[in-house]
Amino acid sequence: MSFKYDMLTILGPTAGGKTSVAARMAHILNGEIISADSRQVYRGMDLGTGKDLEDYCVDDKEIPYHLIDIVDAGYKYNVFEYQQDFLKVYSDLKNRNVFPVFCGGSGMYLDAVLKGYKLIKVPSNEELRANLEAKSTEELIEIFNSFKKPHNTSDTSSKKRLIRAIEIETFYIESSEIDDYFPEIKSLIVGVKYDRNSRRKRITERLKQRLDEGMVDEVKRILDNGVSAETLMYYGLEYKFITKYIIGEISHDEMFKLLETAIHQFAKRQMTWFRGMEKKGFKIYWLDGYASMKEKTDRILDLLNS
């Protein structure tokens, strides 16, 4: 199949069914999936991150997936590393003439690919920081706006972030040998979502199911393997509240209620991020979660062929 797009992106909030749609599309397109999930990179963190690996089996065929289970639990993987790993996988798929299906809900990971600029690991400049600390927020904004074409498009709403943004721009100016090449990737972006009440119901049902399947035992196993409670809570959501329950800080009922609320809030933040992407110019074609799988895939194929 030949399309005007280089890649298909399937995004959406947690518990929205995006993985099953992505796997079905990869099956139809003879493609492979590249995950855009910031926690599914960790080995052994399966139920808590909602890997749903059974979704990658379509009509008795295993759909190849990438950037899942690539680092050990306890490691603090970051978006800079993710972009590098994505580019390696994307290049390999293109060299093999395999169509990439990019799937996930981690906004920063999606942005790291779809915005089309290469992230550079910029070291701290203590001397520059000290000079900037003495300046007012208004002066910092003026300095940042003086750069002709800022590489940094991150939030500059606080003094700390403004200083970091200026630090990044100064690094680029002083380091002309930087390789900031990023391949031009034209992606069709499709979102899968439910109405708010349905989303909340699905999140609650999914949480109950994963607890029944042994999510607490999974967290205990990770702790027994030497990952500290503090490190595990760093990963947030399920790992934060279940760890608190295991070490006796909260009861099982408190754990469930706090976790349920936190996941609802997380899904809301995801939708806010996606709306922000649309405001920045990304066209997201939204599909109704309640549509049949055939209706969803037919719509995506129409978009790919249009």
C-alpha positions in Angstrom: 0.0 0.0 0.0 1.2 3.5 -0.8 0.0 6.6 1.0 0.8 10.2 1.1 1.6 9.7 4.8 4.8 8.3 6.3 3.1 7.1 9.5 -0.2 6.6 11.2 -0.5 7.9 14.8 -3.3 6.6 17.1 -3.6 8.6 20.3 -6.2 9.0 23.1 -6.7 9.0 26.8 -6.1 6.0 29.0 -8.7 3.2 28.8 -9.9 4.5 25.4 -9.2 1.4 23.3 -6.4 3.0 21.1 -4.1 0.0 21.4 -6.6 -2.5 19.8 -7.3 0.0 17.0 -3.6 0.5 16.4 -3.0 -3.3 16.3 -5.8 -3.9 13.9 -4.5 -1.2 11.6 -1.0 -2.6 11.8 -2.5 -5.9 10.8 -4.3 -4.4 7.8 -1.3 -2.4 6.7 1.3 -5.1 7.4 2.9 -2.6 9.7 4.5 -2.6 13.1 3.6 -0.6 16.2 5.9 2.0 17.9 4.7 2.7 21.4 4.4 6.3 22.7 3.9 5.4 26.4 6.3 6.7 29.0 5.8 3.8 31.5 5.4 0.8 29.2 9.1 1.0 28.5 9.7 -0.7 31.8 10.1 -4.5 32.1 7.9 -6.2 34.7 5.5 -3.2 35.0 2.7 -4.7 33.0 -0.7 -4.5 34.7 0.1 -1.1 36.3 1.0 0.4 32.9 -1.9 -1.2 31.1 0.3 -2.9 28.4 -2.6 -5.1 27.2 -0.2 -7.2 25.3 -3.0 -9.5 24.3 -4.2 -6.7 22.0 -1.2 -7.2 19.8 -2.5 -10.6 18.6 -4.9 -10.0 15.7 -6.6 -12.9 13.9 -4.0 -15.3 15.5 -1.1 -13.1 14.1 1.3 -11.5 16.5 1.8 -7.8 15.6 5.4 -6.7 16.2 5.7 -3.8 18.6 8.6 -1.6 19.7 9.7 0.5 22.7 7.9 -1.6 25.2 9.9 -3.5 27.8 13.2 -1.9 26.9 14.6 -0.8 30.4 14.4 -2.3 33.9 12.0 -1.0 36.5 13.9 1.4 38.7 15.6 3.2 35.9 14.4 6.8 35.2 14.0 6.8 31.4 13.4 10.2 29.8 12.0 11.8 26.7 15.5 12.6 25.3 16.3 8.9 25.3 12.9 8.1 24.0 13.3 10.3 20.9 16.7 8.7 20.1 15.2 5.2 20.5 12.2 6.1 18.3 14.4 7.4 15.5 16.4 4.1 15.5 13.1 2.1 15.2 11.5 4.4 12.7 14.7 4.2 10.5 14.7 0.4 10.7 11.0 0.2 9.7 11.5 2.5 6.7 14.6 0.6 5.6 12.4 -2.6 5.7 9.5 -0.9 3.9 7.3 -1.5 6.9 4.6 1.1 7.7 4.9 2.5 11.2 1.8 2.8 13.5 2.7 5.2 16.3 0.4 4.6 19.3 0.2 6.0 22.8 -1.1 8.7 25.2 2.0 10.2 26.7 1.9 13.8 25.4 5.6 14.6 25.7 6.5 11.4 23.8 4.0 12.1 21.1 5.4 15.7 20.8 9.0 14.5 20.7 8.1 12.8 17.4 5.3 14.8 15.9 6.8 18.3 16.4 9.7 17.3 14.2 12.7 18.7 16.0 15.6 16.9 17.6 16.0 17.1 21.3 19.5 18.0 22.4 20.9 17.2 25.8 21.8 20.7 26.9 24.2 20.8 29.9 23.7 23.4 32.7 25.6 26.7 32.5 26.1 27.7 36.1 27.7 31.1 35.3 24.9 32.0 32.9 22.3 30.9 35.4 23.8 33.1 38.2 23.7 36.1 35.9 20.1 35.5 34.9 18.9 34.9 38.4 19.6 38.6 39.2 17.3 39.7 36.4 13.5 40.3 36.6 11.0 38.1 34.8 10.3 41.0 32.4 14.0 41.2 31.5 14.2 37.4 31.0 11.2 37.5 28.7 12.9 40.2 26.7 16.1 38.2 26.4 14.3 35.1 25.4 12.3 37.0 22.7 15.5 38.4 21.3 16.5 35.0 19.9 15.6 34.9 16.2 14.2 31.4 16.0 14.0 29.7 19.4 14.7 26.0 19.4 13.0 25.7 22.7 9.2 25.7 22.6 8.7 24.6 26.2 6.7 26.4 28.9 8.3 29.7 29.9 5.6 30.6 32.4 8.0 30.7 35.4 11.3 32.4 36.1 13.0 29.0 36.5 11.7 27.8 33.1 12.7 31.1 31.4 16.2 30.7 32.6 16.4 27.2 31.3 15.0 28.3 28.0 17.6 31.0 27.7 20.3 28.5 28.7 19.2 26.2 25.9 19.2 29.0 23.3 22.6 30.2 24.4 24.0 26.6 24.1 22.7 26.4 20.5 24.3 29.7 19.5 27.7 28.7 21.1 27.6 25.2 19.6 27.3 25.5 15.9 28.4 21.9 15.3 25.2 20.5 16.8 23.5 17.8 14.7 19.8 18.7 15.1 18.6 16.9 12.0 15.2 15.3 12.4 13.6 13.4 9.5 10.4 14.9 8.1 7.6 12.6 9.1 4.2 13.3 7.7 1.7 11.5 10.0 -2.0 11.0 9.9 -3.2 11.6 13.5 -6.3 9.8 14.7 -7.7 10.0 18.2 -10.0 7.5 19.9 -12.2 8.8 22.7 -15.4 8.3 24.6 -17.7 10.8 26.2 -16.7 11.9 29.7 -19.1 9.7 31.6 -18.3 6.6 29.5 -14.6 7.3 29.9 -15.0 7.5 33.7 -16.9 4.2 33.8 -14.3 2.4 31.6 -11.5 3.7 33.8 -13.2 2.3 37.0 -14.0 -1.0 35.4 -10.5 -1.4 34.0 -9.0 -0.6 37.4 -11.1 -3.2 39.1 -10.2 -5.8 36.4 -6.4 -5.1 36.8 -6.6 -5.4 40.6 -8.4 -8.7 40.2 -5.7 -9.9 37.8 -3.0 -9.3 40.4 -1.8 -5.7 40.1 -1.0 -5.5 43.8 1.1 -8.7 43.5 3.0 -7.1 40.6 4.0 -4.1 42.7 5.0 -6.4 45.5 7.2 -8.4 43.1 8.9 -5.3 41.9 9.6 -4.2 45.5 10.9 -7.7 46.3 13.3 -7.4 43.3 15.0 -4.5 45.0 13.3 -1.4 43.6 12.8 1.0 46.5 9.3 2.2 47.5 10.4 5.8 46.8 11.6 5.0 43.3 8.4 3.0 42.5 6.2 5.9 43.7 8.1 8.1 41.3 6.3 6.4 38.4 3.0 7.7 39.8 -0.6 6.5 39.5 -0.9 2.7 40.2 2.6 2.4 41.5 2.3 5.3 43.8 -0.9 4.4 45.5 -0.4 0.6 45.5 3.0 1.0 47.1 1.5 3.3 49.8 -1.0 0.5 50.5 1.7 -2.2 50.6 3.9 -0.3 53.0 0.9 0.4 55.2 0.4 4.1 54.7 -3.2 3.7 53.4 -5.9 1.1 53.5 -7.1 -0.9 50.5 -10.3 1.1 50.2 -8.3 4.4 50.4 -5.9 3.1 47.8 -8.7 2.3 45.4 -10.5 5.6 45.8 -7.3 7.7 45.6 -6.1 5.7 42.5 -9.5 5.9 40.8 -9.6 9.7 41.2 -5.9 10.1 40.1 -6.5 8.1 36.9 -9.7 10.2 36.1 -7.6 13.3 36.6 -4.8 11.9 34.4 -7.2 11.1 31.6 -8.5 14.7 31.8 -5.0 16.1 31.6 -4.3 13.9 28.5 -7.4 15.3 26.8 -6.2 18.8 27.7 -2.8 18.0 26.1 -4.5 16.8 22.9 -6.6 19.9 22.7 -3.4 21.9 23.1 -1.9 20.0 20.2 -4.9 20.9 18.0 -4.5 24.6 19.0 -0.9 24.4 17.9 -1.9 23.2 14.4 -2.1 19.5 14.6 -5.1 18.0 12.9 -6.5 15.1 15.0 -9.3 13.1 13.4 -11.4 11.9 16.3 -13.2 8.5 16.3 -16.1 7.6 18.6 -14.9 4.8 20.9 -18.4 3.2 20.6 -18.0 2.8 16.8 -17.4 -0.8 15.7 -13.8 -1.8 14.9 -14.7 -2.0 11.2 -16.2 1.5 11.3 -13.0 2.8 12.9 -10.6 1.0 10.5 -12.7 1.9 7.4 -12.6 5.6 8.5 -8.8 5.4 9.0 -8.3 3.8 5.6 -10.4 6.5 4.0 -8.3 9.2 5.6 -5.0 7.4 4.6 -6.2 7.2 1.0 -7.7 10.7 0.8 
